[in-house]
Amino acid sequence: MTENIMTLQVITPAGMVYDHHATFILAHTTAGDMGILPNMISTIAGLEISELKVRRPDDDDHVDYIAVNGGIIEVKNSLVTIVADSAERDRAIDVSRAERAKLRAERKIEQAKTEQKPDEIKRAEVELHRALNRLNVVSHLK
């Protein structure tokens, strides 16, 4: 059975965010979606700000979601390692904080547009994307 299982580790500067076995992982890379199965060919790719979907081996209905804010994914010998600036498991996300971050980013975008500051618009859009990603991930909780 271990031949159909891989290990996923999500690491940030704050430490290990996730370390579990999986049977399938769906990641959104800079080149498009990547479905990962055990014993897949070795690869490295950049990650988008998006959710990571992890199907666990204990039950086909057991899926974990992780909000990943970019980073790099490496697949090698049924070990999948993600190094990201930040990442949060669905159950660790503070919904009210994410909603406040979304509103703050939307206000920054409007203000930067009014002041015609394209660099500030881009930064605020990244902040908005991160907040929306966190809210999307937490929406999977039952």
N, C-alpha and C positions, 0 to 999 in steps of 0.2 A: 504494500500500500504506500510506502514511503516514496516510491517512484512517481506517484501522482500528487505529491505534495511539495510545495516550495516554502521558503521562509521569506517574509517581507520585513525589512527594517526601515523605518523612517527616522532619520536623524536630523536634528536642528542644532544650532549653537547652544540651545538650552538643554540639549540631551536627547535621549531616545524617546520618541513620541509613540512609536508603535513597533512591536516585535512579536509577530505571530506567524503561524502557518497559514497557507492559502492554497486553494486549488485553481483559482483564476483571479487575475488582477486586470482592471481596466484603467489605463492611464492616458491622459491627454497630453501628448508631446507637442513640441513646436512643429513637428512634421505631420501631425494628425493623431488620431486615436491609435493606441497600441493595446491589443489584448495579449496578456502574458499567461502562458501555461507552464507547468513544470517541465524541466529539461529543454527549455527553449534555447535557441542559439544565443550566444553571448552578444550583448548589444549595450550601447550607451546612447542616451538621448536627453535633450533638454525638455523640461516640463513647463507647461503653461500654468497660469493661475487657474486651478480647477479642482474638481473633486477626484478622489481616487476611490475606486470601488474594489472591495476585496471580498471574494467569496471564500468563506472559511470551510475547512474539511469536516467539521463535526456535524453539519446539517446544510443541505442545499439552500435552505431559506436564510441561513445565517450570513448576512452581508454587513461588513463594516464600511463606513464612509469616512474619509479623511479629507479635510480642506488643506490643500497644498498650495503654497504661494510661490510657484516656480521652483526651480532647482534642477537637479540632474538625477536621472534614473540609470542604474546599471543592473543588467541581468547577467548572471554568471553562475553556472552549475547549480541551478535551482535556488540560488540566493538572489533576491531582488533587494537592492539597496537604493534608497532615495535620500539624497542630501539636499535639504531645503533651508532657506532663510527662516521660514516659519511653517508650521503645520499644526493642525488641531484635529483630534478625533471628534466625531459628531457629538458625543455626550459631554465633551469638555467645552463646547462653544457656549459663550454667554450671549444669548439671543438679544437681550436689550442693549448690550454693548455693541453688537454687530449692527443693530438697527440704528443706533446713534451714529456709528461710523458711516453708515450709508447716507444718512441725512447730512452729516457734516461734509462728506465728499460731494454730494449734490450741490450744496451751497457754495463750496469752493469752486466747482465747475462754473456755476452761474456767475460768480464774482469775477473769475479769471476771464470768462468770455466778455463780460462787460468792460473789463480793463484791457482786453486784447493781449493777454499774456499766454501764448501758446505752450510754453514750458510748464507753467502752473496748471494749465488745463490737462496736459498729459499726466502729470503727477497725481492730480485729483481723480482722473479717470482710472488710474491704477488702484488708488485707494477705494474707489467705488467698486471696481471689479473684485477686489479682495473681500469687501463687505458682502457683496452679493453672493460670492462663492461660499462664504461661511453660512449665510442664511439658507442657501440652497442645500448644503450638506446637512444642516440641522433639520431641514424639512423631511428628511428620510426617517427620522426617529418616529417610532410608533407610540 
